């Protein structure tokens, strides 16, 4: 019975974050806290599970978005190249201050909200 | 099935100056760092940057962010797998849900009005940011 609830809650949390992930809104932002807080996953395990499930989902999602004509990949090559490089590096760099990056993400999202409100006025 | 008329509104921009390429490289670096350290969330940063730098419409930016983040996540996933941060049962259970949700979400992006997408995204962005400081 406990196993049943484990499977059910896993699938439900997947669906919830998948909906946002499929819309390109950062499903991992939701999935990782759900897995760690409610299903008591270890942080690193939650991150690994998120990345792998995202990979499979995004293949299907990208296909659907392509069919709907929303993909416009022209000019994204530089982002991908430096993204892969920094991503790879970040996994091996133990001395980088993670707190700085957290502060950056907070400030980025805060300013985005200000900007959006400013633009809509 | 051919791509529908939405493609037209995504095909307006062309040409890339040196400044733009530099900006794109910088964005990629930030996205890569965030994705590598937090194991996700890079796409969230990617959407507004794509909108501003490549002047993509809202929905195109969301869809294209998935294309940008896919190869970056692939590298992350490989490293996480090699360092043993993956467990088959939990992965299978969660990914079934994520795939089902992802299909719903992909269709939702087409159906939902742009304004709703914008507001929902701002809230998720704010929640993601708040999570970082608590």
gemmi code that builds the backbone of each chain (N, CA, C; Angstrom):
import gemmi

chains = {
    "A": [
        ("UNK", (0.832, -1.211, 0.000), (0.000, 0.000, 0.000), (0.869, 1.264, 0.000)),
        ("UNK", (1.919, 1.192, 0.803), (2.829, 2.333, 0.885), (3.492, 2.561, -0.486)),
        ("UNK", (3.811, 1.437, -1.129), (4.451, 1.496, -2.443), (3.499, 2.138, -3.454)),
        ("UNK", (2.212, 1.786, -3.326), (1.198, 2.333, -4.229), (1.146, 3.857, -4.107)),
        ("UNK", (1.156, 4.336, -2.870), (1.108, 5.785, -2.649), (2.368, 6.475, -3.162)),
        ("UNK", (3.482, 5.777, -3.005), (4.761, 6.309, -3.501), (4.690, 6.511, -5.011)),
        ("UNK", (4.194, 5.454, -5.700), (4.092, 5.525, -7.165), (3.101, 6.610, -7.571)),
        ("UNK", (1.959, 6.638, -6.898), (0.916, 7.608, -7.238), (1.411, 9.043, -7.047)),
        ("UNK", (2.026, 9.293, -5.893), (2.485, 10.668, -5.637), (3.610, 11.045, -6.590)),
        ("UNK", (4.448, 10.070, -6.953), (5.522, 10.335, -7.910), (4.955, 10.737, -9.256)),
        ("UNK", (3.958, 9.977, -9.706), (3.351, 10.262, -11.016), (2.630, 11.609, -10.983)),
        ("UNK", (1.894, 11.867, -9.894), (1.149, 13.128, -9.803), (2.080, 14.342, -9.798)),
        ("UNK", (3.156, 14.243, -9.008), (4.079, 15.378, -8.986), (4.746, 15.543, -10.346)),
        ("UNK", (4.976, 14.422, -11.030), (5.525, 14.483, -12.385), (4.590, 15.195, -13.335)),
        ("UNK", (3.295, 14.838, -13.245), (2.309, 15.463, -14.146), (2.250, 16.972, -13.906)),
        ("UNK", (2.197, 17.344, -12.629), (2.096, 18.767, -12.279), (3.265, 19.570, -12.851)),
        ("UNK", (4.474, 19.068, -12.618), (5.630, 19.819, -13.110), (5.781, 19.661, -14.615)),
        ("UNK", (5.327, 18.506, -15.150), (5.414, 18.286, -16.592), (4.595, 19.281, -17.377)),
        ("UNK", (3.429, 19.647, -16.827), (2.566, 20.615, -17.520), (3.328, 21.928, -17.725)),
        ("UNK", (4.001, 22.372, -16.659), (4.765, 23.626, -16.774), (6.028, 23.429, -17.605)),
        ("UNK", (6.649, 22.260, -17.439), (7.852, 21.960, -18.229), (7.536, 21.933, -19.717)),
        ("UNK", (6.412, 21.346, -20.068), (6.017, 21.249, -21.473), (5.734, 22.611, -22.076)),
        ("UNK", (5.314, 23.548, -21.211), (5.059, 24.906, -21.699), (6.353, 25.730, -21.730)),
        ("UNK", (7.475, 25.112, -21.344), (8.748, 25.831, -21.343), (8.832, 26.850, -20.223)),
        ("UNK", (8.279, 26.482, -19.054), (8.278, 27.418, -17.924), (9.140, 26.926, -16.771)),
        ("UNK", (10.012, 25.987, -17.029), (10.871, 25.513, -15.942), (10.183, 24.520, -15.036)),
        ("UNK", (9.927, 23.327, -15.555), (9.301, 22.285, -14.744), (10.179, 21.865, -13.577)),
        ("UNK", (11.495, 21.952, -13.784), (12.430, 21.555, -12.726), (12.322, 22.444, -11.500)),
        ("UNK", (11.977, 23.702, -11.738), (11.810, 24.645, -10.635), (10.736, 24.155, -9.681)),
        ("UNK", (9.721, 23.469, -10.233), (8.656, 22.926, -9.393), (8.979, 21.519, -8.923)),
        ("UNK", (9.500, 20.696, -9.850), (9.674, 19.267, -9.548), (10.689, 19.025, -8.424)),
        ("UNK", (11.803, 19.729, -8.455), (12.846, 19.470, -7.460), (12.350, 19.746, -6.033)),
        ("UNK", (11.716, 20.919, -5.754), (11.189, 21.117, -4.392), (10.098, 20.114, -4.009)),
        ("UNK", (9.226, 19.739, -4.969), (8.179, 18.763, -4.644), (8.822, 17.443, -4.218)),
        ("UNK", (9.814, 17.003, -5.002), (10.458, 15.715, -4.706), (11.203, 15.750, -3.378)),
        ("UNK", (11.887, 16.864, -3.101), (12.685, 16.899, -1.869), (11.807, 17.136, -0.636)),
        ("UNK", (10.809, 18.011, -0.749), (10.021, 18.364, 0.432), (8.948, 17.310, 0.722)),
        ("UNK", (8.172, 16.930, -0.300), (7.028, 16.050, -0.039), (7.365, 14.562, -0.154)),
        ("UNK", (8.282, 14.211, -1.056), (8.609, 12.783, -1.210), (9.963, 12.435, -0.592)),
        ("UNK", (10.507, 13.355, 0.145), (11.801, 13.208, 0.839), (12.903, 12.548, 0.005)),
        ("UNK", (13.038, 13.039, -1.224), (14.164, 12.632, -2.064), (15.409, 13.371, -1.585)),
        ("UNK", (16.540, 12.770, -1.807), (17.796, 13.476, -1.554), (17.959, 14.542, -2.651)),
        ("UNK", (18.550, 15.702, -2.301), (18.635, 16.824, -3.244), (19.250, 16.419, -4.591)),
        ("UNK", (20.390, 15.745, -4.531), (21.093, 15.386, -5.770), (20.295, 14.381, -6.592)),
        ("UNK", (19.629, 13.460, -5.890), (18.810, 12.464, -6.594), (17.644, 13.157, -7.301)),
        ("UNK", (17.005, 14.102, -6.594), (15.892, 14.846, -7.192), (16.365, 15.581, -8.440)),
        ("UNK", (17.561, 16.163, -8.384), (18.088, 16.898, -9.533), (18.358, 15.955, -10.705)),
        ("UNK", (18.940, 14.781, -10.401), (19.221, 13.795, -11.451), (17.948, 13.283, -12.093)),
        ("UNK", (16.957, 12.949, -11.265), (15.670, 12.460, -11.772), (15.018, 13.526, -12.636)),
        ("UNK", (15.057, 14.777, -12.178), (14.478, 15.890, -12.931), (15.125, 16.008, -14.309)),
        ("UNK", (16.460, 15.973, -14.340), (17.160, 16.145, -15.614), (16.804, 15.040, -16.601)),
        ("UNK", (16.807, 13.796, -16.136), (16.552, 12.688, -17.052), (15.110, 12.675, -17.540)),
        ("UNK", (14.162, 12.907, -16.618), (12.770, 12.877, -17.058), (12.490, 14.051, -17.992)),
        ("UNK", (13.180, 15.172, -17.746), (13.027, 16.329, -18.640), (13.500, 15.992, -20.055)),
        ("UNK", (14.614, 15.262, -20.148), (15.176, 14.950, -21.466), (14.163, 14.197, -22.320)),
        ("UNK", (13.533, 13.173, -21.724), (12.570, 12.368, -22.483), (11.350, 13.220, -22.845)),
        ("UNK", (10.862, 13.962, -21.844), (9.670, 14.784, -22.070), (9.923, 15.833, -23.155)),
        ("UNK", (11.122, 16.441, -23.115), (11.343, 17.568, -24.019), (11.421, 17.105, -25.477)),
        ("UNK", (11.817, 15.849, -25.720), (11.834, 15.362, -27.107), (10.405, 15.400, -27.666)),
        ("UNK", (9.462, 14.882, -26.862), (8.058, 14.869, -27.299), (7.521, 16.298, -27.406)),
        ("UNK", (7.829, 17.100, -26.376), (7.351, 18.494, -26.340), (7.863, 19.304, -27.520)),
        ("UNK", (9.163, 19.170, -27.796), (9.758, 19.939, -28.900), (9.080, 19.543, -30.212)),
        ("UNK", (8.787, 18.250, -30.355), (8.118, 17.777, -31.572), (6.742, 18.455, -31.714)),
        ("UNK", (5.991, 18.476, -30.612), (4.650, 19.090, -30.659), (4.758, 20.593, -30.956)),
        ("UNK", (5.704, 21.259, -30.278), (5.879, 22.702, -30.514), (6.300, 22.971, -31.956)),
        ("UNK", (7.119, 22.074, -32.503), (7.562, 22.237, -33.894), (6.364, 22.160, -34.838)),
        ("UNK", (5.516, 21.166, -34.564), (4.317, 21.002, -35.397), (3.397, 22.226, -35.280)),
        ("UNK", (3.373, 22.831, -34.084), (2.541, 24.015, -33.883), (3.201, 25.285, -34.408)),
        ("UNK", (4.476, 25.167, -34.836), (5.179, 26.301, -35.423), (5.741, 27.292, -34.424)),
        ("UNK", (6.013, 26.840, -33.198), (6.527, 27.769, -32.184), (8.054, 27.771, -32.064)),
        ("UNK", (8.696, 26.808, -32.726), (10.153, 26.719, -32.580), (10.841, 27.665, -33.559)),
        ("UNK", (11.717, 28.500, -33.028), (12.479, 29.369, -33.913), (13.933, 29.338, -33.455)),
        ("UNK", (14.647, 28.351, -33.984), (15.963, 28.038, -33.439), (17.083, 28.853, -34.072)),
        ("UNK", (16.751, 29.742, -34.986), (17.783, 30.530, -35.659), (18.462, 31.473, -34.660)),
        ("UNK", (19.783, 31.384, -34.556), (20.518, 32.304, -33.687), (20.744, 31.809, -32.276)),
        ("UNK", (20.306, 30.591, -31.952), (20.497, 30.131, -30.577), (21.822, 29.386, -30.394)),
        ("UNK", (22.546, 29.191, -31.482), (23.774, 28.393, -31.407), (24.771, 28.895, -30.357)),
        ("UNK", (25.051, 30.234, -30.292), (26.001, 30.708, -29.265), (25.551, 30.376, -27.836)),
        ("UNK", (24.244, 30.474, -27.559), (23.755, 30.164, -26.209), (24.048, 28.707, -25.887)),
        ("UNK", (23.764, 27.844, -26.847), (23.929, 26.405, -26.602), (25.393, 26.067, -26.346)),
        ("UNK", (26.284, 26.650, -27.171), (27.711, 26.330, -27.031), (28.238, 26.752, -25.663)),
        ("UNK", (28.022, 28.026, -25.299), (28.559, 28.477, -24.006), (27.797, 27.837, -22.857)),
        ("UNK", (26.520, 27.509, -23.096), (25.735, 26.824, -22.068), (26.310, 25.463, -21.742)),
        ("UNK", (26.609, 24.698, -22.768), (27.168, 23.357, -22.552), (28.510, 23.460, -21.835)),
        ("UNK", (29.318, 24.409, -22.284), (30.651, 24.582, -21.702), (30.554, 24.901, -20.201)),
        ("UNK", (29.724, 25.875, -19.838), (29.605, 26.289, -18.432), (28.908, 25.235, -17.590)),
        ("UNK", (27.964, 24.559, -18.200), (27.265, 23.497, -17.496), (28.236, 22.383, -17.115)),
        ("UNK", (29.044, 22.009, -18.095), (30.031, 20.957, -17.860), (31.008, 21.394, -16.775)),
        ("UNK", (31.450, 22.640, -16.873), (32.406, 23.163, -15.895), (31.821, 23.223, -14.495)),
        ("UNK", (30.542, 23.612, -14.397), (29.940, 23.804, -13.079), (29.872, 22.502, -12.279)),
        ("UNK", (29.836, 21.384, -12.990), (29.747, 20.102, -12.293), (31.056, 19.727, -11.594)),
        ("UNK", (32.151, 20.326, -12.029), (33.437, 19.952, -11.452), (34.061, 21.055, -10.605)),
        ("UNK", (33.416, 22.225, -10.617), (33.996, 23.342, -9.887), (33.400, 23.409, -8.481)),
        ("UNK", (34.177, 23.007, -7.511), (33.659, 22.963, -6.158), (33.764, 24.283, -5.423)),
        ("UNK", (34.617, 25.206, -5.926), (34.901, 26.408, -5.147), (34.001, 27.588, -5.517)),
        ("UNK", (33.233, 27.444, -6.589), (32.354, 28.548, -6.990), (31.296, 28.764, -5.909)),
        ("UNK", (31.088, 30.004, -5.541), (30.136, 30.278, -4.464), (28.703, 30.114, -4.963)),
        ("UNK", (28.067, 29.027, -4.564), (26.700, 28.732, -5.016), (25.733, 29.803, -4.531)),
        ("UNK", (26.041, 30.355, -3.327), (25.156, 31.380, -2.766), (25.050, 32.590, -3.700)),
        ("UNK", (26.170, 32.940, -4.343), (26.157, 34.061, -5.287), (25.196, 33.801, -6.430)),
        ("UNK", (25.228, 32.563, -6.911), (24.366, 32.197, -8.019), (22.902, 32.226, -7.591)),
        ("UNK", (22.649, 31.783, -6.345), (21.279, 31.820, -5.819), (20.788, 33.261, -5.735)),
        ("UNK", (21.654, 34.138, -5.223), (21.283, 35.557, -5.133), (21.012, 36.135, -6.513)),
        ("UNK", (21.837, 35.693, -7.470), (21.668, 36.194, -8.833), (20.294, 35.791, -9.373)),
        ("UNK", (19.933, 34.507, -9.182), (18.644, 34.029, -9.709), (17.496, 34.794, -9.059)),
        ("UNK", (17.614, 35.028, -7.752), (16.576, 35.789, -7.035), (16.469, 37.189, -7.593)),
        ("UNK", (17.596, 37.846, -7.773), (17.573, 39.218, -8.256), (17.078, 39.269, -9.704)),
        ("UNK", (17.459, 38.268, -10.491), (17.010, 38.196, -11.883), (15.492, 38.087, -11.963)),
        ("UNK", (14.943, 37.163, -11.156), (13.489, 36.954, -11.223), (12.740, 38.168, -10.689)),
        ("UNK", (13.293, 38.791, -9.652), (12.676, 39.989, -9.073), (12.617, 41.112, -10.124)),
        ("UNK", (13.756, 41.319, -10.786), (13.805, 42.398, -11.770), (12.940, 42.105, -12.982)),
        ("UNK", (12.816, 40.824, -13.317), (11.936, 40.465, -14.424), (10.499, 40.854, -14.104)),
        ("UNK", (10.104, 40.598, -12.855), (8.743, 40.946, -12.439), (8.539, 42.458, -12.520)),
        ("UNK", (9.508, 43.235, -11.994), (9.414, 44.704, -12.089), (9.264, 45.128, -13.544)),
        ("UNK", (10.107, 44.538, -14.397), (10.158, 44.901, -15.812), (8.827, 44.610, -16.490)),
        ("UNK", (8.272, 43.433, -16.165), (6.999, 43.039, -16.771), (5.882, 43.991, -16.331)),
        ("UNK", (5.898, 44.354, -15.046), (4.874, 45.275, -14.548), (5.039, 46.631, -15.227)),
        ("UNK", (6.297, 47.088, -15.337), (6.601, 48.374, -15.970), (6.123, 48.377, -17.419)),
        ("UNK", (6.360, 47.261, -18.122), (5.983, 47.169, -19.534), (4.475, 47.145, -19.727)),
        ("UNK", (3.789, 46.550, -18.740), (2.334, 46.420, -18.913), (1.592, 47.695, -18.556)),
        ("UNK", (2.278, 48.615, -17.862), (1.604, 49.877, -17.501), (1.547, 50.800, -18.718)),
    ],
    "B": [
        ("UNK", (1.579, 16.078, -41.441), (1.089, 17.326, -40.831), (2.133, 18.428, -40.974)),
        ("UNK", (1.756, 19.509, -41.601), (2.725, 20.593, -41.818), (2.660, 21.606, -40.670)),
        ("UNK", (3.790, 22.270, -40.360), (3.759, 23.319, -39.337), (2.724, 24.380, -39.721)),
        ("UNK", (1.990, 24.845, -38.740), (0.871, 25.750, -39.042), (1.316, 27.199, -39.155)),
        ("UNK", (0.381, 28.091, -39.295), (0.689, 29.499, -39.602), (1.446, 30.233, -38.503)),
        ("UNK", (1.444, 29.673, -37.277), (2.175, 30.342, -36.198), (3.644, 30.560, -36.546)),
        ("UNK", (4.162, 29.686, -37.435), (5.558, 29.783, -37.840), (5.874, 31.163, -38.410)),
        ("UNK", (4.917, 31.708, -39.137), (5.170, 32.994, -39.795), (5.562, 34.086, -38.809)),
        ("UNK", (4.861, 34.114, -37.678), (5.139, 35.196, -36.736), (6.464, 34.989, -36.009)),
        ("UNK", (7.026, 33.778, -36.128), (8.312, 33.521, -35.489), (9.463, 33.773, -36.447)),
        ("UNK", (9.185, 34.070, -37.700), (10.249, 34.128, -38.686), (10.642, 35.545, -39.093)),
        ("UNK", (10.321, 36.513, -38.227), (10.566, 37.887, -38.627), (12.022, 38.312, -38.494)),
        ("UNK", (12.681, 37.790, -37.448), (14.032, 38.266, -37.148), (15.101, 37.550, -37.976)),
        ("UNK", (16.152, 38.287, -38.303), (17.278, 37.683, -38.990), (18.511, 38.490, -38.689)),
        ("UNK", (19.674, 38.035, -39.145), (20.893, 38.795, -38.959), (21.377, 38.808, -37.537)),
        ("UNK", (22.729, 38.779, -37.344), (23.222, 38.783, -35.973), (24.511, 39.576, -35.902)),
        ("UNK", (24.506, 40.611, -35.077), (25.688, 41.444, -34.935), (26.614, 40.820, -33.899)),
        ("UNK", (27.798, 41.401, -33.796), (28.802, 40.876, -32.861), (28.330, 41.037, -31.424)),
        ("UNK", (27.667, 42.182, -31.161), (27.182, 42.460, -29.809), (26.139, 41.425, -29.382)),
        ("UNK", (25.311, 41.094, -30.350), (24.267, 40.116, -30.081), (24.887, 38.759, -29.748)),
        ("UNK", (25.897, 38.387, -30.529), (26.545, 37.085, -30.302), (27.200, 37.073, -28.930)),
        ("UNK", (27.841, 38.189, -28.564), (28.472, 38.275, -27.247), (27.426, 38.120, -26.144)),
        ("UNK", (26.315, 38.813, -26.303), (25.222, 38.720, -25.322), (24.700, 37.289, -25.219)),
        ("UNK", (24.556, 36.660, -26.374), (24.051, 35.287, -26.394), (25.016, 34.337, -25.684)),
        ("UNK", (26.330, 34.559, -25.917), (27.334, 33.715, -25.248), (27.252, 33.887, -23.740)),
        ("UNK", (27.078, 35.135, -23.306), (26.977, 35.444, -21.873), (25.738, 34.771, -21.268)),
        ("UNK", (24.629, 34.864, -21.986), (23.386, 34.235, -21.520), (23.573, 32.743, -21.397)),
        ("UNK", (24.204, 32.153, -22.406), (24.446, 30.713, -22.375), (25.251, 30.320, -21.155)),
        ("UNK", (26.250, 31.164, -20.816), (27.087, 30.869, -19.651), (26.257, 30.847, -18.378)),
        ("UNK", (25.392, 31.859, -18.228), (24.533, 31.937, -17.036), (23.583, 30.738, -16.980)),
        ("UNK", (22.955, 30.438, -18.121), (22.007, 29.319, -18.175), (22.722, 28.003, -17.836)),
        ("UNK", (23.905, 27.833, -18.399), (24.677, 26.616, -18.141), (25.038, 26.478, -16.674)),
        ("UNK", (25.470, 27.585, -16.060), (25.843, 27.553, -14.638), (24.643, 27.200, -13.761)),
        ("UNK", (23.522, 27.880, -14.026), (22.313, 27.632, -13.224), (21.863, 26.178, -13.379)),
        ("UNK", (21.840, 25.718, -14.634), (21.382, 24.350, -14.885), (22.311, 23.310, -14.258)),
        ("UNK", (23.593, 23.584, -14.316), (24.548, 22.632, -13.763), (24.492, 22.573, -12.250)),
        ("UNK", (24.391, 23.735, -11.595), (24.413, 23.774, -10.130), (23.108, 23.305, -9.515)),
        ("UNK", (21.975, 23.723, -10.108), (20.691, 23.413, -9.485), (19.985, 22.241, -10.150)),
        ("UNK", (20.588, 21.641, -11.172), (19.991, 20.484, -11.838), (18.669, 20.807, -12.483)),
        ("UNK", (18.535, 21.974, -13.023), (17.298, 22.404, -13.695), (17.082, 23.874, -13.480)),
        ("UNK", (16.069, 24.418, -14.127), (15.770, 25.840, -13.929), (16.451, 26.748, -14.926)),
        ("UNK", (17.293, 26.191, -15.779), (17.965, 27.013, -16.788), (16.975, 27.568, -17.808)),
        ("UNK", (15.957, 26.770, -18.108), (14.957, 27.176, -19.092), (14.195, 28.411, -18.664)),
        ("UNK", (14.006, 28.500, -17.345), (13.278, 29.622, -16.773), (14.015, 30.938, -17.027)),
        ("UNK", (15.355, 30.886, -16.909), (16.182, 32.079, -17.159), (16.216, 32.369, -18.657)),
        ("UNK", (16.164, 31.288, -19.431), (16.341, 31.386, -20.875), (15.191, 32.145, -21.567)),
        ("UNK", (13.966, 31.935, -21.086), (12.791, 32.497, -21.774), (12.837, 34.023, -21.902)),
        ("UNK", (12.998, 34.780, -20.792), (13.019, 36.246, -20.951), (14.207, 36.735, -21.764)),
        ("UNK", (15.347, 36.017, -21.683), (16.520, 36.433, -22.453), (16.280, 36.253, -23.953)),
        ("UNK", (15.649, 35.148, -24.307), (15.336, 34.925, -25.727), (14.371, 35.989, -26.232)),
        ("UNK", (13.427, 36.339, -25.362), (12.443, 37.349, -25.759), (13.103, 38.688, -26.029)),
        ("UNK", (14.057, 39.061, -25.127), (14.667, 40.386, -25.247), (15.733, 40.435, -26.327)),
        ("UNK", (16.627, 39.437, -26.352), (17.769, 39.521, -27.270), (17.388, 39.126, -28.695)),
        ("UNK", (16.647, 38.018, -28.839), (16.276, 37.590, -30.184), (14.893, 38.122, -30.584)),
        ("UNK", (14.312, 38.941, -29.702), (12.960, 39.498, -29.890), (11.936, 38.462, -30.355)),
        ("UNK", (11.919, 37.342, -29.678), (10.932, 36.316, -30.011), (9.612, 36.640, -29.323)),
        ("UNK", (8.494, 36.292, -29.956), (7.207, 36.424, -29.266), (7.156, 35.460, -28.088)),
        ("UNK", (6.310, 35.766, -27.101), (6.232, 34.996, -25.848), (6.216, 33.470, -26.062)),
        ("UNK", (5.266, 33.000, -26.850), (5.100, 31.557, -27.006), (6.289, 30.924, -27.718)),
        ("UNK", (6.826, 31.613, -28.720), (7.999, 31.091, -29.428), (9.188, 31.004, -28.490)),
        ("UNK", (9.320, 31.994, -27.591), (10.434, 31.987, -26.640), (10.336, 30.774, -25.718)),
        ("UNK", (9.123, 30.464, -25.259), (8.938, 29.314, -24.372), (9.315, 28.016, -25.081)),
        ("UNK", (8.850, 27.875, -26.321), (9.123, 26.646, -27.060), (10.601, 26.542, -27.406)),
        ("UNK", (11.197, 27.662, -27.831), (12.607, 27.632, -28.222), (13.513, 27.410, -27.014)),
        ("UNK", (13.056, 27.861, -25.827), (13.846, 27.634, -24.614), (14.057, 26.137, -24.380)),
        ("UNK", (13.060, 25.343, -24.745), (13.202, 23.889, -24.604), (14.317, 23.367, -25.510)),
        ("UNK", (14.384, 23.919, -26.731), (15.429, 23.488, -27.662), (16.803, 23.890, -27.132)),
        ("UNK", (16.891, 25.099, -26.546), (18.169, 25.578, -26.012), (18.616, 24.697, -24.849)),
        ("UNK", (17.665, 24.386, -23.968), (18.026, 23.724, -22.725), (18.254, 22.220, -22.903)),
        ("UNK", (17.744, 21.659, -23.995), (17.872, 20.209, -24.188), (19.331, 19.731, -24.222)),
        ("UNK", (20.185, 20.288, -25.099), (21.580, 19.812, -25.106), (22.313, 20.123, -23.806)),
        ("UNK", (21.965, 21.262, -23.170), (22.630, 21.632, -21.915), (22.251, 20.633, -20.821)),
        ("UNK", (20.962, 20.282, -20.755), (20.514, 19.309, -19.765), (21.093, 17.928, -20.044)),
        ("UNK", (21.306, 17.642, -21.327), (21.858, 16.345, -21.690), (23.240, 16.164, -21.061)),
        ("UNK", (24.060, 17.220, -21.132), (25.386, 17.166, -20.532), (25.274, 17.014, -19.017)),
        ("UNK", (24.395, 17.825, -18.398), (24.163, 17.731, -16.947), (23.760, 16.329, -16.557)),
        ("UNK", (22.789, 15.774, -17.314), (22.251, 14.458, -16.985), (23.339, 13.395, -17.048)),
        ("UNK", (24.193, 13.501, -18.063), (25.289, 12.533, -18.185), (26.190, 12.580, -16.959)),
        ("UNK", (26.543, 13.798, -16.540), (27.434, 13.946, -15.389), (26.761, 13.418, -14.117)),
        ("UNK", (25.470, 13.741, -13.941), (24.742, 13.260, -12.752), (24.680, 11.736, -12.751)),
        ("UNK", (24.478, 11.171, -13.941), (24.368, 9.711, -14.048), (25.708, 9.063, -13.704)),
        ("UNK", (26.779, 9.654, -14.245), (28.107, 9.086, -14.004), (28.493, 9.190, -12.532)),
        ("UNK", (28.006, 10.242, -11.849), (28.344, 10.356, -10.431), (27.319, 9.648, -9.537)),
        ("UNK", (26.423, 8.855, -10.144), (25.535, 7.968, -9.389), (24.337, 8.625, -8.745)),
        ("UNK", (23.930, 9.808, -9.237), (22.763, 10.465, -8.639), (21.491, 10.121, -9.401)),
        ("UNK", (21.280, 8.829, -9.626), (20.064, 8.416, -10.316), (19.649, 7.051, -9.792)),
        ("UNK", (18.334, 6.875, -9.636), (17.835, 5.604, -9.124), (16.681, 5.196, -10.032)),
        ("UNK", (16.728, 3.948, -10.528), (15.816, 3.570, -11.611), (14.339, 3.648, -11.230)),
        ("UNK", (13.956, 3.177, -10.018), (12.531, 3.155, -9.657), (11.949, 4.564, -9.630)),
        ("UNK", (12.606, 5.452, -8.867), (12.072, 6.802, -8.735), (12.079, 7.520, -10.080)),
        ("UNK", (13.099, 7.244, -10.869), (13.185, 7.879, -12.183), (12.007, 7.452, -13.055)),
        ("UNK", (11.734, 6.127, -13.085), (10.639, 5.615, -13.917), (9.300, 6.201, -13.501)),
        ("UNK", (9.055, 6.192, -12.182), (7.777, 6.684, -11.654), (7.572, 8.154, -12.024)),
        ("UNK", (8.580, 8.967, -11.717), (8.435, 10.414, -11.959), (8.374, 10.719, -13.451)),
        ("UNK", (9.189, 10.026, -14.255), (9.230, 10.386, -15.673), (7.928, 10.035, -16.383)),
        ("UNK", (7.232, 8.988, -15.922), (5.914, 8.691, -16.514), (5.003, 9.910, -16.343)),
        ("UNK", (4.988, 10.455, -15.123), (4.188, 11.647, -14.852), (4.637, 12.841, -15.651)),
        ("UNK", (5.950, 13.046, -15.692), (6.477, 14.223, -16.390), (6.140, 14.169, -17.880)),
        ("UNK", (6.228, 12.968, -18.473), (5.932, 12.839, -19.906), (4.454, 13.141, -20.169)),
        ("UNK", (3.575, 12.574, -19.331), (2.135, 12.840, -19.492), (1.847, 14.336, -19.349)),
        ("UNK", (2.416, 14.929, -18.289), (2.219, 16.358, -18.054), (2.802, 17.192, -19.177)),
        ("UNK", (3.952, 16.775, -19.683), (4.629, 17.515, -20.748), (3.792, 17.585, -22.007)),
        ("UNK", (3.131, 16.459, -22.332), (2.273, 16.438, -23.522), (1.099, 17.410, -23.325)),
        ("UNK", (0.492, 17.366, -22.122), (-0.616, 18.304, -21.825), (-0.118, 19.737, -21.953)),
        ("UNK", (1.043, 20.014, -21.340), (1.592, 21.366, -21.332), (1.873, 21.881, -22.727)),
        ("UNK", (2.377, 20.988, -23.599), (2.700, 21.412, -24.963), (1.449, 21.871, -25.701)),
        ("UNK", (0.366, 21.126, -25.488), (-0.884, 21.532, -26.151), (-1.476, 22.774, -25.497)),
        ("UNK", (-1.278, 22.862, -24.159), (-1.799, 24.038, -23.431), (-1.166, 25.324, -23.934)),
        ("UNK", (0.133, 25.263, -24.247), (0.838, 26.476, -24.701), (0.175, 27.034, -25.959)),
        ("UNK", (-0.323, 26.120, -26.805), (-0.977, 26.569, -28.036), (-2.354, 27.176, -27.734)),
        ("UNK", (-3.035, 26.537, -26.775), (-4.425, 26.934, -26.504), (-4.509, 28.230, -25.690)),
        ("UNK", (-3.664, 28.330, -24.649), (-3.770, 29.454, -23.709), (-3.482, 30.795, -24.387)),
        ("UNK", (-4.199, 31.842, -23.993), (-3.887, 33.181, -24.523), (-2.517, 33.654, -24.021)),
        ("UNK", (-1.859, 34.489, -24.834), (-0.498, 34.927, -24.513), (-0.421, 35.623, -23.155)),
        ("UNK", (-1.477, 36.352, -22.805), (-1.505, 37.094, -21.554), (-1.446, 36.144, -20.352)),
        ("UNK", (-2.200, 35.048, -20.447), (-2.222, 34.061, -19.364), (-0.841, 33.429, -19.215)),
        ("UNK", (-0.229, 33.060, -20.345), (1.111, 32.466, -20.323), (2.080, 33.407, -19.617)),
        ("UNK", (1.955, 34.702, -19.949), (2.858, 35.710, -19.387), (2.696, 35.811, -17.869)),
        ("UNK", (1.455, 35.870, -17.416), (1.190, 36.030, -15.978), (1.637, 34.781, -15.203)),
        ("UNK", (1.293, 33.603, -15.722), (1.688, 32.354, -15.056), (3.213, 32.269, -14.952)),
        ("UNK", (3.877, 32.641, -16.046), (5.334, 32.564, -16.052), (5.961, 33.494, -15.017)),
        ("UNK", (5.397, 34.700, -14.890), (5.923, 35.654, -13.903), (5.805, 35.067, -12.487)),
        ("UNK", (4.670, 34.415, -12.204), (4.480, 33.828, -10.874), (5.469, 32.687, -10.622)),
        ("UNK", (5.677, 31.847, -11.641), (6.617, 30.728, -11.472), (8.035, 31.257, -11.281)),
        ("UNK", (8.354, 32.283, -12.056), (9.679, 32.903, -11.955), (9.908, 33.459, -10.547)),
        ("UNK", (8.873, 34.101, -10.010), (8.974, 34.681, -8.671), (9.124, 33.577, -7.616)),
        ("UNK", (8.349, 32.492, -7.798), (8.432, 31.368, -6.855), (9.816, 30.740, -6.904)),
        ("UNK", (10.339, 30.572, -8.119), (11.677, 29.993, -8.292), (12.738, 30.866, -7.646)),
        ("UNK", (12.596, 32.175, -7.809), (13.547, 33.107, -7.212), (13.482, 33.096, -5.695)),
        ("UNK", (12.261, 33.063, -5.165), (12.072, 33.053, -3.695), (12.673, 31.796, -3.076)),
        ("UNK", (12.541, 30.689, -3.807), (13.072, 29.416, -3.311), (14.593, 29.502, -3.115)),
        ("UNK", (15.212, 30.337, -3.945), (16.681, 30.458, -3.883), (17.149, 31.124, -2.590)),
        ("UNK", (16.318, 32.035, -2.048), (16.818, 32.761, -0.867), (16.303, 32.157, 0.432)),
        ("UNK", (15.395, 31.175, 0.365), (14.933, 30.525, 1.597), (15.487, 29.125, 1.746)),
    ],
}
model = gemmi.Model(1)
for chain_id, residues in chains.items():
    chain = gemmi.Chain(chain_id)
    for i, (resn, *xyz) in enumerate(residues, 1):
        res = gemmi.Residue()
        res.name, res.seqid = resn, gemmi.SeqId(i, " ")
        for name, pos in zip(("N", "CA", "C"), xyz):
            atom = gemmi.Atom()
            atom.name, atom.element = name, gemmi.Element(name[0])
            atom.pos, atom.b_iso = gemmi.Position(*pos), 0.0
            res.add_atom(atom)
        chain.add_residue(res)
    model.add_chain(chain)
structure = gemmi.Structure()
structure.add_model(model)
structure.setup_entities()
